[in-house]
Amino acid sequence: MVTDFTHDSHFETTVPLKLSIPAPPVPTDIISYQLPDDSRELIILGQECLKNRLVSEAEKCFATALIDDTNLTAAHYWLGYLYSRQGRYAEASLELKTCLAAQPRNGRAYAELGLVYFKMGHIREARALWQQGLWLTSCSDQSLTELLEHMSFCVTLDGEDKVVPNLCRMALLMAEKDVTQAYSYLERAQDLDPFNPTVFVASATVLEAVGCKEDAGKAWLEAVRLCPQDHSLKAKLAEFYFNQDKKEEAKAWAKMAVDMAPNDGTYRLLLAQVEISLGHFEEAEQQLRIAQRLEPEQANVNFELGHLLWYCYQSPLAFPFLRKAARAGHKKAKDFLSVINKEPDKKNRLTKAGNGGAVVEQIAY
């Protein structure tokens, strides 16, 4: 059984006033071969993955180690450690409690479980766990003793109810008022949950708001990489690229979101908008018709489909969708119908324009 736990060397409560986005993981072949059968080797490999920020691969290693031995204490500890830093606090708590049930004198597990409670805003419970760990820990482990003493008596963080989410919200609120303070909040959140995609989403939003587009893109990519199964993050990254006029990148990520969640009409709407910007009207119509079947009352979908059909010379088919969007209070639909009613010859003028660039110009309202 593996019992040689390692831990962060310190617990930061203050950070430099500079936001930094981690570089992408260094290319590595540590998971390019078949996973080892030995549980100790799996734990070591999982730790190596964590060092390289390969969180999905690390989770696979630790979970695989538990398949053959559900009582493997180290695997439960490291899963708890990982889940805590991803913001998955309920799962982290379960794994760490399982670890402590098998090793009730494991000071590292007390430190980690206390940190989970702290990040959930349960400060009193967190301190009780840290003090329990301090009481049980061998005096020979000086670094752990110092860590638990610091946690028990020195750690405070503004009385936040739920620390990391609130730090992210505060950063967003401060972005336009005091960007240095916003960066400080994000650094503190990142120190607590370095693998939590929510922190990087907030970082991307703040960076974009202050004009740091390149760094914002890196933050979005890191958020997606840390949680590849979250299709909403892929859609948000597509929106980011679309707003930056990087249409091909936007299309690629929007398509991935659609592939992962084919019954979400909002993702198909986004993909259709990107296709329209690229001049791919048939592909856009296909996506919008599916989206309209999935969510027939969504005003944005009805407007986009009606608007597209109108400019593709299918006005009889366009009016039901435009009117439906207008009845739902869609401002652009109301304005567009108002313009059409005031200019009854507009359709004829558009028809004479032909199917070339003029239509693309008109459709880019």
Phi, psi and omega in degrees: 000137181275126180232001184273082180283148169242168186207161173305143184288340181202169180239107187281137170242350173228149184222160176295149181277062178209123181273128179232135177262126181302143175292154176304153180305141177295133179307131183217153179253021186291344178238018184277353180245173180297139181298141180293158179275333184285130184296323179297318178296324178296319179296316179296318178296319178298319177296321178295321176298318179299319179299330180264012179062027177266076192288322179296319180292322178297315179300320179297319179298311183293320180293323178295322179298331182279344181298316181276335182216094183293347180262011183292105188299317183298321180295318178296319179300310185289328173295318176298317177302313182293311183299323178301318183278354172264356183083013180264071194290323180297317179293321179298315180300318181297315181295318183289326176293323176297320177298315182290331177297326179274329182229078186294352178250019182278100183297326179297320180293323175297318179298316182290317180294322175299321179295322177300312180297321178300315182290338175276357178092007180266076189294317182297315179295323179298314181296323179297319178294317180296320180290326175297316178298321179296321181291326183271340186287141177293137179296343181289339179268083188295318183296319179292320179300314179297320179298311182293324176298316180298313180298318185293324191240346187244338189281120171220153180209064169064014178064030179296143177290312175229104199302300187295311178302321180290323175299319179295317179296318179297322179298318179295322179292328185270354189306315184270346182266315184209090186295329178297317178294321178300315177300321181298315178301316182292323177297320180293320178295318181292328178294324179283317184231074185291347179248014183272115182299333180301323179296321182283331173297314178297319178299316180298318181296316179294314181298320178294320181297328181263010173090008179270072188296318182296314179293326177298318178299320178296321180294319177298316180297322179292321178299316180294319182295323182287338180222070187295342181275355182271102182291334180294327178293321177296321178294320179293324177294322176299318178298319179301311180296322180298317179293336177271006180065027174260080194289321181293318177296319178299318180297316182300315182286323177296321179295321178297320178297318179295317180298324182282329181226072186295344181262011177263108182295331181295321180292321178293325175299315179299313179299320179297319179297322177293317179299320178298317181296335178270358181082015181264077189287324179295316178296321179296316180299319179300313180295320182291323179293320177295316179299321181291325176291323180288319183226075188297341182261001183285117187298319182298319180294315180298319179294312182298319180292315178297318180297317179295315180297322179300311183282351173260021173065037175235053187299323178299325179282336185284323189301317180302321181287319179296317180293322179297319178294319180295319179297332178278001177092014181289116187297315182297323178295317178299313180297318182295316178295324178297318178295317180298317182294329180280336183236078184296340180267005184297320181298319180296319180296320179293322180297320179293338181292339178088189185255021184264217187295334181299323180292319178300320180294319180294322186287340179278065183293000000 
